[in-house]
């Protein structure tokens, strides 16, 4: 039974990422977002941006300056649909620039 669990998890992640792509469409252009940084204790832990609209974005290799809970920020970044995550909390956002507000 446990031999197939990793394969099931990988399949689930692939399906989840495919669904996210369909929901958000192709957002390869930079986008600006404002929101709050939070840490989620899923797996090894992950940093997220919760936007003003309530959408959660998982941060891809966030700068150390942004790894602080409850930080209000404005970020410019790109959705990475070529990257998978074990946390599966939302679209993966690679930050290109940011400003703490």
N, C-alpha and C positions, 0 to 999 in steps of 0.2 A: 504493500500500500504506500509506503513512504518513498519508494523508488520513483514514483511518478509525480509526486508533489512538486518538485522543482519545475518539471515541464508544465504542469498545470499553472503554476505561478507565472512562468514566462509567457504562456499563452494568454493568461488574464491581463498581464501588463501590455502585451501587444494589442489586444482588443481594446483596452482602455485608452491607449494612445491613439488608436485609429478613430475611436468615437470622439475624442477631444479634437482631432484634426477636422472632423466633419462639423463639429459644433462651432469651432472658432474660425474655420476656413484657413486659407493660406495667408498667414500674417508674417511674411518674410521681411516686410518693411519695418523700420523702427517705429515704436509706439511710445507715447508718453503716458505715464500713469502716476497717480498720486494715491498714497495710502499709508498703511502702518505695517512695519516689520514685526513678525511674530516667529517664535520658535515652536515647531511641532515635534513632540516626542514620539515619532513613528520610526521604528527600526533604530538606526543610529542617530536619528534626529535630522531635521531639515529646517532651513530658513524659508519663510514665505513672505510674500507681500499680499496683504488684504487690501484691495483697492477700495476707493470711495464707493463704488457700486456694489461691493460685497464679493466680487470675484477674487478667488485665491489663486495666486501664481507661485509655483515653486521656484526658488531662486537657484540658478545654475552658477556654481562657483562664485558666490557673492563676495564682494570686497570686504575685508575685515571690518572696515568702518561701519558697514551695514549690519553686522552680526550682533545686534542689540535689540532686545524685545522692546516694543512700544515706541519705536523710533518712527516719527512722521517724516516721510520722504516723498520727493518727486523723482521719478526715474525715467530714463529713456533706455529702451532695450528692444530685444527681438525674441519672439517665440521660437523656441528650438524644437521643431517637430522631428528632428533626427536624433534626439536624445531620449532615453528611457529612464524611469525612476522607480525605485522600490517604494517610495512614499506614496505616490499616486494621489497627490492632494490637489492637482490642477495643472494647467498648462505650464510648461517649463520656460522660464524667462531668463535670458542672459542679459545682464545689465551692461550697457555701454557707457552710461554716465548717470550721475545722481546728484541730488542736492538735498541736504537735511533741512527740513523746514520747521 
